[in-house]
Amino acid sequence: MRLLLDLLLLGHLTMVTYGHPILEAPESVTGPWKGDVNIPCTYGPLQGYTQVLVKWLVQRDLDPVTIFLHDSSGDHIQQAKYRGRLQVSHKVPGDVSLQLNTLEMDDRSHYTCEVTWQTPNGNQVVKDKIIELRVQKVSVSKPTVTTGSGYGFTVPQGMRISLQCQAWGSPPISYVWYKEQTVNQEPIKVAGSSTLLFKHAVVADSGSYFCTAKGRVGSEQRSDIVKFVVKDSSKSLKTNTETPTTMQSPLKATSTVTSFWKWTTEVDGYSGDTSAETGKGLPTFSIILIISLCCMMVSILAYVMLCWKTSQQGHIPGRTAILVKPGEWLFSQVTAPVKSHLPRLRALTTLTIPAWARSTRSSPRSMVTILTCCTQFLQIMSF
């Protein structure tokens, strides 16, 4: 393209200097065997000069042969050999370059670009340029990998996308796509064309890909490895929409266990972090507190049952048997061994034995024994 612009500029300067359109073309052009080639031929349009005829001729033996003709009636290809593989550009004024496709080795020759103009005074001016066409068997070049999307090689899941493998050289060029595997494993073939198409890209399609190109001439060429990544759009959306909420909330846990003697334990002032997420259980501190209280109650019950069983046997091991008669007993009447274990009963004046206990054999002694045992347990716990 740059060469064409340079030729047009040069032709325009020449016309300004000499007053006539001047053709511009290179001396020689090289095209790939089985490939396409463009043979440039341009001039700068000049006011008052009208293009009336364009010819392209090829040298056969000693005589030139017309292969293309453009006049007021249109384009005409004069040789059957070039039909379907020859065309002349008309898009840009002053550009009459020849496009020749699927070059064969016998297309090598000298081509003549000839243009006829009509001058302002009605005369005709003919200019021509001779260009040598060379045809070479070109080895395939290193292929490049591109995508047809603006996402590059990182795309969202479900998108339709293709990877393109492109190489230059003498056609036909065969392409093969491969996907890299884990260490010490051969790449697997995933496609046998220049295009690797993903109709609905999924996360499993992510990986390292490369392509190879093989032409008529030369060895097989391999592209660079590209990292293709398919993102899970659902997970990304979930991550963006879910905002974890954490709050600081003081938790005051107070547990009070009051017995007949007003023995109290308080746990106060716990402060910690709690999560606002649903589905969470009680705080750890509350669970530990509940478990502790349950253990205490079980221990008290077990100790009371043990004392009760011991009292039914008639005495407490290691203690002096205490006989209590039914009715109300003054605190001063309780024997010294019992007083020593009931330091908090001093505020009481009498010890009342229930009526239901009076009808039970050895009940007074059992009740006093139970009270003694409970008092001893609570004294131990208070320490």
C-alpha positions as CSV (number, residue, x, y, z in Angstrom):
1,M,0.0,0.0,0.0
2,R,2.8,2.4,0.8
3,L,4.4,1.6,-2.5
4,L,1.2,2.4,-4.3
5,L,1.0,5.8,-2.5
6,D,4.6,6.6,-3.4
7,L,4.0,5.8,-7.0
8,L,0.9,7.9,-7.1
9,L,2.7,10.8,-5.5
10,L,5.6,10.5,-7.9
11,G,3.3,10.3,-10.9
12,H,1.5,13.4,-9.8
13,L,4.8,15.3,-9.4
14,T,5.9,14.1,-12.9
15,M,2.6,15.3,-14.4
16,V,3.0,18.7,-12.9
17,T,6.5,18.9,-14.3
18,Y,5.9,17.6,-17.8
19,G,2.1,18.1,-18.2
20,H,1.2,14.5,-19.1
21,P,0.1,11.5,-17.0
22,I,3.1,9.2,-16.2
23,L,2.8,5.5,-15.4
24,E,4.7,4.3,-12.4
25,A,5.5,0.6,-11.8
26,P,8.4,-1.4,-10.2
27,E,10.9,-3.2,-12.4
28,S,10.2,-6.7,-11.0
29,V,7.8,-8.4,-8.6
30,T,8.2,-11.8,-6.9
31,G,5.2,-14.0,-6.1
32,P,4.9,-17.3,-4.3
33,W,4.1,-20.5,-6.2
34,K,0.5,-21.4,-5.8
35,G,0.0,-18.1,-4.1
36,D,-1.3,-14.6,-5.2
37,V,0.6,-11.6,-6.4
38,N,-0.2,-8.0,-7.1
39,I,1.7,-6.3,-9.9
40,P,1.5,-2.5,-9.2
41,C,0.8,0.0,-12.0
42,T,-0.4,3.5,-11.2
43,Y,-0.6,7.1,-12.5
44,G,-1.8,10.4,-11.1
45,P,-5.1,11.6,-12.7
46,L,-4.6,14.9,-14.5
47,Q,-7.3,17.4,-15.2
48,G,-8.3,17.3,-18.9
49,Y,-7.0,13.8,-19.5
50,T,-9.5,11.0,-19.6
51,Q,-8.6,7.3,-19.4
52,V,-10.1,5.4,-22.4
53,L,-8.2,2.1,-22.5
54,V,-6.2,-0.2,-20.2
55,K,-4.3,-3.2,-21.4
56,W,-2.2,-5.8,-19.8
57,L,0.1,-7.9,-22.0
58,V,2.4,-10.8,-21.3
59,Q,5.5,-11.7,-23.3
60,R,5.2,-15.1,-25.1
61,D,8.3,-16.0,-27.0
62,L,9.0,-12.8,-28.9
63,D,5.5,-11.4,-29.2
64,P,3.4,-9.7,-26.5
65,V,-0.1,-11.2,-26.0
66,T,-3.0,-9.2,-24.6
67,I,-4.4,-11.0,-21.6
68,F,-6.7,-8.2,-20.2
69,L,-8.5,-5.3,-21.8
70,H,-10.6,-2.6,-20.2
71,D,-12.6,-0.1,-22.3
72,S,-15.9,1.7,-22.1
73,S,-17.7,-1.6,-22.4
74,G,-16.0,-3.1,-19.3
75,D,-13.4,-5.8,-18.5
76,H,-12.3,-8.4,-21.0
77,I,-10.0,-11.3,-20.3
78,Q,-8.4,-12.4,-23.5
79,Q,-6.8,-15.7,-22.5
80,A,-8.6,-18.7,-21.1
81,K,-5.6,-19.5,-19.0
82,Y,-6.2,-16.4,-16.9
83,R,-10.0,-16.6,-16.5
84,G,-11.0,-16.8,-12.9
85,R,-7.6,-15.8,-11.6
86,L,-7.0,-12.4,-13.0
87,Q,-8.5,-9.0,-12.1
88,V,-7.7,-5.3,-12.3
89,S,-8.5,-2.8,-9.6
90,H,-10.8,0.2,-10.4
91,K,-11.5,1.4,-6.8
92,V,-8.9,4.1,-6.8
93,P,-8.6,6.5,-9.7
94,G,-5.2,6.1,-11.3
95,D,-4.7,2.6,-10.0
96,V,-4.7,-0.1,-12.7
97,S,-2.7,-2.8,-10.9
98,L,-3.0,-6.4,-11.9
99,Q,-4.0,-9.1,-9.3
100,L,-3.0,-12.6,-10.4
101,N,-4.1,-15.6,-8.2
102,T,-2.8,-19.1,-7.9
103,L,0.5,-18.5,-9.6
104,E,2.1,-21.3,-11.6
105,M,5.7,-21.6,-12.5
106,D,5.0,-20.9,-16.2
107,D,3.5,-17.5,-15.2
108,R,7.0,-16.2,-15.0
109,S,7.4,-13.6,-17.7
110,H,7.5,-9.9,-18.5
111,Y,4.1,-8.1,-18.1
112,T,3.3,-4.8,-19.8
113,C,0.9,-2.2,-18.3
114,E,-0.4,0.0,-21.0
115,V,-2.8,3.0,-20.5
116,T,-4.4,5.3,-23.1
117,W,-5.7,8.7,-22.3
118,Q,-7.6,11.3,-24.4
119,T,-6.1,14.8,-24.1
120,P,-8.2,18.0,-23.9
121,N,-7.6,18.7,-27.6
122,G,-9.0,15.3,-28.6
123,N,-5.7,13.5,-29.2
124,Q,-4.7,10.2,-27.5
125,V,-1.7,9.6,-25.4
126,V,-0.4,6.0,-24.7
127,K,2.0,5.2,-21.9
128,D,3.3,1.7,-20.9
129,K,5.5,0.1,-18.3
130,I,7.2,-3.4,-18.3
131,I,7.4,-5.4,-15.1
132,E,9.1,-8.7,-14.7
133,L,7.2,-11.4,-12.7
134,R,9.2,-14.0,-10.8
135,V,7.6,-17.0,-9.3
136,Q,9.3,-18.8,-6.4
137,K,8.5,-21.8,-4.3
138,V,8.3,-20.3,-0.9
139,S,8.6,-22.2,2.3
140,V,5.8,-21.7,4.8
141,S,6.5,-19.0,7.4
142,K,6.0,-19.4,11.1
143,P,2.3,-19.2,11.8
144,T,0.7,-16.6,14.0
145,V,-2.4,-17.1,16.2
146,T,-5.1,-14.5,16.5
147,T,-8.8,-14.2,17.7
148,G,-11.7,-12.5,16.1
149,S,-13.0,-11.0,19.4
150,G,-12.0,-8.0,21.5
151,Y,-11.6,-10.3,24.5
152,G,-8.2,-11.6,23.3
153,F,-7.4,-15.0,24.7
154,T,-9.5,-14.6,27.9
155,V,-13.3,-15.0,27.3
156,P,-16.4,-15.5,29.4
157,Q,-18.0,-18.9,29.5
158,G,-20.6,-19.6,26.8
159,M,-19.1,-17.3,24.2
160,R,-18.7,-18.4,20.6
161,I,-15.1,-17.7,19.6
162,S,-12.5,-19.0,17.2
163,L,-8.7,-19.1,17.1
164,Q,-7.1,-18.4,13.7
165,C,-3.8,-19.8,12.5
166,Q,-2.2,-17.9,9.7
167,A,1.0,-18.6,7.7
168,W,2.5,-17.3,4.5
169,G,4.0,-19.4,1.8
170,S,3.4,-21.5,-1.3
171,P,-0.1,-23.0,-1.0
172,P,-1.7,-25.2,-0.3
173,I,-0.9,-24.9,3.4
174,S,-2.3,-27.4,5.8
175,Y,-2.9,-26.5,9.5
176,V,-3.3,-28.6,12.6
177,W,-4.3,-27.4,16.1
178,Y,-2.9,-29.0,19.3
179,K,-3.6,-28.7,23.0
180,E,-0.8,-29.1,25.5
181,Q,-1.2,-31.8,28.2
182,T,0.4,-32.3,31.6
183,V,4.1,-33.0,32.0
184,N,5.5,-35.9,30.0
185,Q,2.4,-36.3,27.9
186,E,2.1,-35.7,24.2
187,P,-0.1,-32.8,22.9
188,I,-3.4,-33.9,21.6
189,K,-4.8,-33.0,18.2
190,V,-8.0,-30.9,18.5
191,A,-8.5,-29.6,14.9
192,G,-7.3,-30.1,11.4
193,S,-8.0,-26.7,9.8
194,S,-6.7,-23.1,10.2
195,T,-9.7,-22.3,12.5
196,L,-10.2,-23.7,16.0
197,L,-13.9,-23.0,16.8
198,F,-15.5,-23.0,20.2
199,K,-19.3,-22.8,19.7
200,H,-19.9,-22.5,23.4
201,A,-16.7,-22.0,25.3
202,V,-16.6,-23.8,28.7
203,V,-14.1,-23.8,31.5
204,A,-12.8,-27.2,30.4
205,D,-11.6,-25.6,27.1
206,S,-9.0,-23.5,29.0
207,G,-5.5,-24.5,28.3
208,S,-2.4,-24.0,26.2
209,Y,-2.8,-24.3,22.4
210,F,-0.6,-24.0,19.4
211,C,-0.9,-24.7,15.7
212,T,1.4,-26.1,13.0
213,A,1.6,-25.1,9.3
214,K,3.0,-27.3,6.4
215,G,3.3,-26.1,2.8
216,R,4.5,-27.6,-0.4
217,V,8.0,-26.4,0.2
218,G,10.1,-26.6,3.4
219,S,9.5,-28.1,6.8
220,E,6.6,-27.9,9.1
221,Q,6.4,-24.7,11.2
222,R,5.0,-24.3,14.7
223,S,3.4,-21.2,16.3
224,D,4.0,-19.9,19.7
225,I,1.9,-21.4,22.6
226,V,-1.1,-19.3,23.5
227,K,-2.8,-19.4,26.9
228,F,-6.6,-19.7,26.3
229,V,-8.7,-19.0,29.4
230,V,-12.5,-19.4,29.8
231,K,-13.8,-17.6,32.9
232,D,-16.8,-19.0,34.8
233,S,-19.2,-16.0,34.6
234,S,-21.6,-17.4,37.2
235,K,-18.9,-17.7,39.8
236,S,-17.6,-14.2,39.0
237,L,-21.2,-12.8,39.4
238,K,-21.7,-14.6,42.7
239,T,-18.4,-13.3,44.0
240,N,-19.3,-9.7,43.1
241,T,-22.9,-9.8,44.4
242,E,-22.1,-11.6,47.7
243,T,-20.6,-9.1,50.2
244,P,-19.6,-10.7,53.4
245,T,-20.9,-8.8,56.4
246,T,-19.1,-8.9,59.7
247,M,-20.1,-6.9,62.8
248,Q,-18.8,-6.4,66.2
249,S,-21.5,-7.0,68.9
250,P,-20.9,-7.3,72.6
251,L,-22.3,-10.5,74.0
252,K,-23.1,-10.5,77.7
253,A,-23.6,-13.9,79.0
254,T,-24.6,-14.3,82.6
255,S,-25.2,-17.6,84.2
256,T,-26.6,-17.7,87.7
257,V,-26.9,-20.8,89.8
258,T,-28.5,-20.1,93.1
259,S,-28.9,-22.8,95.8
260,F,-30.8,-22.8,99.0
261,W,-27.8,-21.0,100.5
262,K,-27.6,-18.3,97.7
263,W,-24.4,-19.7,96.2
264,T,-24.0,-17.7,92.9
265,T,-21.6,-17.7,90.1
266,E,-21.6,-15.0,87.4
267,V,-19.8,-14.9,84.1
268,D,-20.0,-11.4,82.7
269,G,-18.5,-9.1,80.1
270,Y,-17.6,-11.4,77.2
271,S,-17.2,-9.6,74.0
272,G,-16.3,-11.1,70.7
273,D,-16.9,-11.2,67.0
274,T,-20.0,-12.7,65.6
275,S,-20.7,-13.3,61.9
276,A,-23.9,-12.1,60.4
277,E,-24.1,-15.0,58.0
278,T,-27.1,-17.2,58.3
279,G,-26.9,-20.8,59.3
280,K,-24.4,-20.3,62.1
281,G,-25.0,-21.7,65.6
282,L,-24.6,-20.2,69.0
283,P,-21.3,-18.5,69.9
284,T,-18.6,-20.8,71.2
285,F,-18.7,-19.1,74.6
286,S,-22.4,-19.9,75.1
287,I,-21.9,-23.5,74.1
288,I,-19.1,-23.9,76.6
289,L,-21.1,-22.2,79.3
290,I,-24.2,-24.5,78.7
291,I,-22.0,-27.6,78.7
292,S,-20.3,-26.5,81.9
293,L,-23.7,-25.9,83.6
294,C,-24.9,-29.3,82.4
295,C,-21.8,-31.0,83.8
296,M,-22.3,-29.2,87.1
297,M,-25.9,-30.3,87.4
298,V,-25.0,-33.9,86.5
299,S,-22.2,-33.8,89.1
300,I,-24.6,-32.4,91.8
301,L,-27.2,-35.0,90.9
302,A,-24.6,-37.8,91.0
303,Y,-23.2,-36.6,94.3
304,V,-26.7,-36.4,95.8
305,M,-27.6,-39.8,94.7
306,L,-24.4,-41.2,96.1
307,C,-25.1,-39.5,99.4
308,W,-28.7,-40.8,99.3
309,K,-27.5,-44.3,98.8
310,T,-25.0,-44.0,101.6
311,S,-27.6,-42.7,103.9
312,Q,-29.9,-45.6,103.2
313,Q,-27.1,-47.9,104.3
314,G,-27.3,-46.2,107.7
315,H,-24.1,-44.1,107.9
316,I,-21.7,-41.9,106.1
317,P,-18.3,-43.5,105.8
318,G,-15.9,-41.7,108.1
319,R,-18.7,-39.7,109.8
320,T,-20.5,-40.1,113.2
321,A,-24.0,-41.3,112.8
322,I,-26.5,-38.5,113.5
323,L,-30.0,-39.3,114.8
324,V,-32.7,-36.8,114.2
325,K,-36.2,-37.0,115.4
326,P,-39.2,-35.8,113.4
327,G,-40.3,-32.2,113.9
328,E,-38.5,-28.9,114.0
329,W,-34.9,-28.8,115.3
330,L,-33.1,-25.7,116.5
331,F,-29.7,-25.0,115.0
332,S,-28.1,-25.2,118.4
333,Q,-29.3,-28.8,118.7
334,V,-27.4,-30.0,115.6
335,T,-24.3,-31.8,116.7
336,A,-20.8,-30.3,116.3
337,P,-19.8,-32.6,113.3
338,V,-22.7,-31.3,111.3
339,K,-22.1,-27.7,112.3
340,S,-18.6,-27.8,111.1
341,H,-19.9,-28.6,107.6
342,L,-22.7,-26.1,107.6
343,P,-21.0,-22.7,108.2
344,R,-23.7,-21.0,106.1
345,L,-26.6,-22.3,108.2
346,R,-25.9,-19.9,111.0
347,A,-28.4,-17.5,109.7
348,L,-31.1,-20.2,110.0
349,T,-32.8,-20.7,113.4
350,T,-34.6,-24.0,112.7
351,L,-34.2,-27.0,110.5
352,T,-37.6,-28.2,109.4
353,I,-38.0,-31.8,108.3
354,P,-40.9,-32.3,105.9
355,A,-44.0,-34.3,106.9
356,W,-43.5,-36.8,104.1
357,A,-40.0,-37.6,105.5
358,R,-41.5,-38.4,108.9
359,S,-43.3,-41.4,107.5
360,T,-40.2,-42.9,106.1
361,R,-38.0,-45.2,108.1
362,S,-34.7,-43.5,109.1
363,S,-35.8,-40.4,107.0
364,P,-34.5,-37.7,109.5
365,R,-31.1,-39.2,109.5
366,S,-31.1,-39.5,105.7
367,M,-32.2,-35.9,105.2
368,V,-29.6,-34.5,107.4
369,T,-27.0,-36.7,105.7
370,I,-28.1,-35.4,102.3
371,L,-28.0,-31.8,103.5
372,T,-24.5,-32.4,104.8
373,C,-23.3,-33.9,101.5
374,C,-24.8,-31.1,99.5
375,T,-23.2,-28.5,101.8
376,Q,-19.8,-30.2,101.4
377,F,-20.1,-30.3,97.6
378,L,-21.0,-26.6,97.5
379,Q,-18.2,-25.7,99.8
380,I,-15.8,-27.6,97.5
381,M,-17.2,-25.8,94.4
382,S,-17.0,-22.4,96.1
383,F,-13.2,-22.8,96.3
